[in-house]
Amino acid sequence: MREVLVKVIGTQTDAGGEESRVEVVTRGTRHEKNGVSYVAYHESEVSGMDGAKTLLKVFSDHFVVVRQGLVEQNMKISSDQKCDGQYITPYGVMNISVDTKKMDMVVCGDYISLYAAYDLAIDDQWQSANTLTVSVREEE
């Protein structure tokens, strides 16, 4: 297991065209097993998910975001694919759909770069257009 620096930038554009942006830089860990890269880090107050732990599972053709703690989520990002799941909060459970419009992945040695553009729906109602950009590199 190696120490890494994780940078996450998320944008969300709602139906009114208003965009919100969150940027987090944090320390985490990375390891590989059976050709899959695993990156783990803790969310912060800035992301709105303070106390949650995030695990990125980076496969050769897709990645999965797993959150556990105050919120729980399992979100698969796969090119041109719609994936359904649940978002569990202390206030209740929401059925979500992630419809990936574009995805780019680079895994090269000590560096990982992930990008996804996707639409988010809750209970089959469109909520927002989103982007997620993640870069992971070993600490120096």
C-alpha positions in Angstrom: 0.0 0.0 0.0 1.4 3.4 -1.1 0.6 6.9 0.2 -0.9 9.1 -2.5 -2.3 12.6 -3.1 -5.8 12.6 -4.4 -7.4 15.7 -6.1 -11.1 15.6 -6.8 -13.0 18.2 -8.7 -16.8 17.9 -9.1 -19.2 20.1 -10.9 -22.9 20.0 -10.9 -25.2 22.1 -13.2 -28.9 22.1 -12.3 -32.0 22.7 -14.5 -31.7 26.5 -14.1 -28.2 26.4 -15.4 -26.6 27.2 -12.1 -23.2 25.5 -11.6 -21.6 24.5 -8.3 -18.1 23.3 -8.0 -16.3 21.4 -5.3 -12.5 20.8 -5.2 -10.8 18.6 -2.6 -7.2 17.7 -2.2 -6.4 15.0 0.3 -4.1 12.2 1.2 -5.1 8.6 0.6 -3.7 5.1 -0.1 -3.4 3.1 -3.3 -2.8 -0.6 -3.9 -3.3 -3.0 -6.8 -4.8 -6.5 -6.8 -5.7 -8.7 -9.7 -5.2 -5.9 -12.2 -7.5 -3.4 -10.3 -6.2 -0.2 -8.7 -7.8 0.7 -5.4 -7.6 4.2 -4.1 -9.0 5.0 -0.6 -9.4 8.4 1.1 -11.6 10.2 3.6 -14.1 12.8 2.5 -14.0 16.3 4.1 -16.5 18.9 5.1 -15.8 20.7 1.8 -17.3 17.8 -0.1 -20.4 17.8 2.1 -19.7 14.2 3.1 -17.6 14.7 6.2 -16.9 11.4 7.9 -17.4 9.2 4.8 -14.7 7.0 3.3 -14.4 6.8 -0.4 -12.9 3.9 -2.3 -12.2 4.1 -6.0 -12.0 0.8 -7.9 -10.2 1.5 -11.2 -10.7 -1.3 -13.7 -9.3 -1.4 -17.3 -12.6 -0.1 -18.9 -14.5 1.5 -16.0 -14.3 2.7 -12.5 -16.5 2.5 -9.4 -17.0 5.0 -6.6 -17.9 3.4 -3.3 -18.7 5.7 -0.3 -19.3 4.4 3.2 -20.0 6.3 6.4 -22.6 9.0 7.0 -23.6 8.6 3.3 -23.4 5.3 1.4 -23.2 5.1 -2.4 -22.0 2.7 -5.0 -21.7 4.4 -8.4 -20.3 2.7 -11.5 -18.9 5.0 -14.3 -18.7 3.2 -17.6 -18.6 4.8 -21.0 -22.1 5.4 -22.6 -23.8 3.3 -19.9 -26.6 4.0 -17.4 -26.2 2.5 -14.0 -28.8 2.4 -11.2 -28.1 2.4 -7.5 -29.0 3.9 -4.2 -27.7 6.9 -2.2 -28.2 6.3 1.5 -28.2 9.2 3.9 -29.3 9.7 7.5 -32.4 11.2 6.1 -33.4 8.3 3.9 -32.7 6.3 0.8 -32.8 7.8 -2.8 -32.8 5.7 -5.9 -30.3 7.2 -8.3 -29.3 6.7 -11.9 -26.0 7.7 -13.4 -26.0 8.1 -17.2 -22.4 8.4 -18.3 -22.0 10.6 -21.4 -18.2 10.6 -21.6 -15.4 8.9 -19.7 -11.6 9.1 -19.9 -9.1 7.1 -17.9 -5.4 7.1 -17.8 -3.5 4.6 -15.5 0.2 5.0 -16.1 2.7 3.8 -13.4 2.3 5.9 -10.3 -0.4 8.2 -11.8 -4.1 7.8 -12.3 -6.4 10.3 -14.1 -10.2 9.8 -14.2 -12.8 12.0 -15.9 -16.5 11.4 -16.3 -19.4 13.6 -17.6 -22.7 12.2 -16.5 -26.4 13.0 -15.9 -27.8 12.3 -12.5 -31.4 11.3 -11.9 -33.2 10.7 -8.6 -36.3 8.5 -8.7 -36.2 8.8 -12.5 -36.3 12.6 -12.4 -33.3 14.4 -14.0 -31.4 16.4 -11.4 -28.2 17.7 -12.9 -25.4 17.4 -15.4 -22.2 16.5 -13.6 -18.5 16.2 -14.2 -16.0 14.3 -12.0 -12.3 14.7 -12.4 -9.9 12.7 -10.1 -6.1 12.6 -10.2 -4.0 10.4 -8.0 -0.3 10.5 -7.7 2.2 9.2 -5.3 3.4 11.6 -2.7 7.0 12.8 -3.0 
